[in-house]
Amino acid sequence: MTTSAAPVVWESPIYNPGGFADEARNFVYHLTRLGLDVAIRPVGLNTEFYREMLLPDQREVLDRALTLTPGNSFINVQHMAPQAFHADPQAGYVIGRAMYETDRIPPSWLDYLEVVDEVWVPARFNVETFRAAGLEIPVVRVPEGIDTEHFRPGLPPMVLRGARGKVFLSVFSWQLRKGWDVLLRAWAQAFTAADDVSLVLRTYLMDQPDRPDGARIIDLAIDRFISDILGMRREDLAPIVVLAATVSEADIPGLFAAAHCYVGPSRGEGWGRPHMMAMACGLPVIATRWSGNLDFMDDDNSLLIEVEDLVPARSHDPEQATHLWAEPRVEHLASLMWQISQDEILATRLGQKARSDMVEHWGWQSVARIALGRIQEIRDRLPVG
């Protein structure tokens, strides 16, 4: 990698805690490790604060990628919300990276998606939903991966103040799609204050991950839900701990190491990165039997929550007015959490199988080779010079 002109330009948020940025960082880092020069064109919010939270090796590769310039007839990967996709007259080929979490994509997305030459989606779920929308461009499955050296069993656990006993962990942005209401209902059914368990929510307000009073706002919302909807008091339940502070890249595995089980009762996932992190760390994972996470979760490596039905998406987005998403069955989630709290043999078996599957099939080096293969196919078709 001695050239300063890169054949691929990755256009994305980079130094921020969002999902687009996390995935983009890993693609750039691991494609670089495979010998491909990738230039970064940063967009959106990028902060020095978050840059300093990354691992030094990753930061070095990304900093270098920020200095590279595009080569001739470069491939432009636009890794961002489709509303921001745009034609690049200097690029030889434009790829849009996208995903969606309901049973269809917004109608307005067709215009945005048709601006690019092809779209990459991570899961078979979105191959189906994007193609069903009538796209005339290729829809190519390029999955996400996981760093199985960074996320692995046996690491020192993070200290979780307020947690006790067996810890159930969930990581998500505070929105209804993530099923926090399902989780609280099931928690109230499965355990009481007398049980030696705790629920730790690494959560944050949508689009405000570093808001100083985020934990207080979410705690108040939890109190209101327990009181007004469940008709209970929070002290009647086993502890619920809200962790709203940003966790550095180096410390995230310690968060999973502090847990005994990961639970994600989402109503829809484009992929499910935290599920995969937990599995790589050898945790048993409980998640919904629907959408993108089923690409890497099954009955051998996970506990899957049955779905009541596909129901209208309760969203503030008017474009989702006709969309459907899954409604996880509360009683089944409660029984799965109780089961895993009592059956250490089952928890160990699931965790070991999950870890094995992540190492065998989903390491970032393997996934980056899929992306590299597709990039090479495209480059072979582009004119030279």
Protein Blocks (a to p, Z undefined) as FASTA:
>chain_A
ZZfbdfbdcdddfbdcbfklmmmmmmmmmmmmnopacddddehjddfklmmmpcfklmmm
mmmmmmpccdehiacdddddfklgccdfkbmbdcdddddfbfbdcfklmmmmmmpmbdcd
fbfklmmmmmmnopabdcddddddddfklpcghiacdddehiacjdddddddddfklomm
mmmmmmmmmpcfkbccddddddddehilmgfklmmmmmmmmmmmmmmmnopafklpccdd
ddfbdcdfklmmmmmmmpmbdcdfbfbdfkopmlmmmmmnopacddddehjllmmgcfkl
cccdddfbacddddfblklmmpccddddfklmmmmmmmmmmmmmlmmmmmmmmmmmmmmm
mgfklmmmmmmmmmmmmmmmpcgZZ
